[in-house]
Amino acid sequence: MKKTAPRPVIRRKDYTPYPWNLHQVSLNFEIAEQITTVSSVLNFNLADSTQNCSDIILEGQQLELVSIFLNDLELDPEGYSCDSDQLIIRAAPAVSTLRIQVRLRPQQNTALEGLYASGNFLLTQCEAEGFRKITYFPDRPDVMSRFEVTIVADRQRYPVLLSNGNAVDSGQTDDGRHWVVWEDPFRKPAYWFALVAGDLAFIEDEFITRSGRKVLLRIYTEDRNIDKCDHAMQSLIRAMQWDEER
């Protein structure tokens, strides 16, 4: 049996903050039969305002790099380095917008991390360091960002497209595909990212907050299990009530 390489030891005493702020992340998933194309827009600024430039170090594994743009200019190979674990943008200016496109093969992903196929579904597992198998990113828990996610897929094969936050827009294309845009208003680390594409049913209810705001609640599952979700919905409502009361 082939032995895997030991994981590097990470000690708390060696911690240093990530040198960049990453306030906003936009992701576009174009899901196709064998290949999913992920386009990301990452808006960075240096945490230390006295610096003019610095390298941007991003984690990435099992990704096919298609293109990199830095502040709307496509980078040639002299502007970055890339190996099996990292993408390094060299001497990026203090305010930098990166546009990165990669290709994935979820049907061939057997690591159960990143984006992978399970039956007729596409699912993500990003905890603890799985997001680096989706796109190049500062995949560490102290980097908190707001995410906007657009998912595009075949309407019949993947009728339900889910991600974090609120579904703010959707539509259909003439070629039998559809799309949904999700916005998460709260900053989160990449390991909280979630995406599901497949044929799901749901039950629906609402929760009214103390301020009178109505919150739509949905629990999704496979159709054969839809009659088993009532307890989960009531548990969710009771948890939200407890949270407001406490």
N, C-alpha and C positions, 0 to 999 in steps of 0.2 A: 504494500500500500504506500502510495506517495505521501510523504509528510509535508504538511503545510508549514510555511515559514512562521516563526513565532511572532506574535504581535509586539510592537515596540512598547516599552515601558513608559508611561506618562506619569510624571510626578507633579503634585500640586505646587511644589516649590519652584518649578520651572515655568510656571504660567506667566505669560505676557499677554496683555490685551491685543485684540486684533487692531491693526493700525488704521483701518478704514471704517467709516460709517456706511452702512448699506440700508438706506431708508425705504426704498421702493424696489420691488421685483415684479416684472411682468413676464409671464410664461405663456407660450402658445404650443399646444400639443396637437399635431396633425397625425391622427391615428390611421394607419393603413394596414393592409393584410399582414405583411411581414415586418415592415419598418415603421417606426414612429419617429417623426421629426420634432425635435424640441427646440424652439427659438426663445431665447431669454434676453431680457433687457435689464441690466443691473446698474443702478445709479449710485455711484460712490463719491464720497469726499473724505479727505484725510482728517483723522481725528485731531491731529496736531496741526493747528492752523499756521504754525511757523515753518512747516515744510512745504516745499514747492512740488515735490514728486516723490514717488516711492514705488517699489514693485507691488503688484497685486497678486497674491498667491491664492489659487483656487484649487480645491480638491476635485478629482474626477477619475472614475474607474469604468472600464468596459464601454467607453464612449467613442464614437467615430466623429471626429471633429470635422465640420464642414467649412465654417468661416468664423472670423473674429473681426469685429469693427470696434475701434476705439474713437469715441467722439466723431462718429460718421466716416472715419477713414479706415479702410480695410488694412489690417496688419499683414505685412509680409513676414516670413519666418525669422527675420532678424529682430523683430519686435517682441517675440515671445519664445518661450521654450515649453515643450510638452512631453511628458513621459507617461508611464502607465498609472501614475498616482496624482500628478499635479499639472496644472497649467499656470505658468508664471508670465504675467504681463510686465515687461521691463519699463521702469522709469515712467510710470503713468502720471499724468498731471494731477494736481490736488483735487480737481473736480473732474471726474471721469465717468462716462457712460459707455458701458460695454454691451455690445450686441453679439451674442454667441449662438451659433446653430450647430446642433449635434444630431446624430442618428442613433436610435436604439433598436434592438431586436427583442421585444418583450417575450415573444414565444420561445426564444432560445435562452432566456434568463432563468437559470435553475438555482440562483443564489437566494431566492425569496427575499431579496432586498431591491430597492429601487422600484422600477415599474416592471411587472411580470404578468404572465398569463396564468390564470387558474380556471380550468374548465372553459366556459364561454365568457369569462370576465377578464378585464385588465384591472389590476390592483396595484397599490403601492404599499411598501413597508419601508419607512425612512428612519426609524429608531433602531440603533443609535446613530449610525453613520451611513444610512442607505441613500440619502439624497444625492450623494456624489455619483451614484449610478444612474441619475436622471439627467443632470447637466453639471457643468463646471460651476463650483460654488464654494464660498467659505463655509464648509459644512462643519460648524462647531456651535455648541449650544449658547455661546455668549454673543453670537451675531443675530440680532433680532430685526426683522423686516416685515413690511406690509406686502402682501402678495395679491396680485391680480392674475387670474388664470383663465385662459381661453382653451376650450377643448373642442376639437373638430373630429367627427367620426361618422361612419356609415349609420344612417338613421335606423335601418332594420336590424342590423347586428348589434348595435350599441344604442338602444333607444333612451337610456338614462345615462347622463354624464354628470358626475358629482365631484365637488372639491370643497375646500374649507370656505366658510363665510356665507355670503348671501349671493344667490343667483340674481344678477342685475340686468342681464340681457340674453337673448337667444334668437335663433333664426334657422332657416333652412336654405340649402343651395339647390340649384337646378339638377345637380348630378346625384341626388339621393343622399346627400350628407346633411348633417345639422351641426349646430354649434351652440355652446353655452358659455357665458362669461360669469365667473365667480370673483367676488371681491371680499377679502377678509379685512375688516376695519381695524383689527388688532395686530400689533407686531408679534411675531412668533419666530422661534428658531426653525431651521429647515427640517429637523426631525419630527415636527408636528405636521408637516405637509401630508395631505391625503388626496388621492384621486381614485375614482371607481368608474369604470365604463362597462355597461352590460344591460341585460334585460331584468329589471327589478320592478316589483310592486311596492306600494307603500300604504301605510295608514296615516291619517292626518288628524290633528287636534290643534288647539290654540291655548296659549297662556296669556292672561291679562296681568300686567305688572301693576304695582301699587300706583304708578303714575297714570294708569289707564291705557298704556300702550299694548296693542295686541301683537303677540309673537306667534308666528306660524310654526308648528312643530310637525315634523315628518319622521317616520322610521321606515327605512327601506329594507327589504329582504327579498329573497326569491319567492315567487308566487306560491309555491307549495307550503311555505311557512308563514303566510300572512296572517293566519288565524292564531298565531302564537305570540303576537306582538302587543296585545292589549296591556299586559302586565308591565312590559317595558315602557310603554307610553305613560301609564299612571305613575310609575317610578320616576320618570323624567319630570313630570309635573310636580310631584311631591318634592323632588330635589330642588327645583327652581323656587318653590314656595319656601322651603327651608332656608335657601340662600338669601332671599329677600328679608325674611324674618330675623335672621341672625346677623 
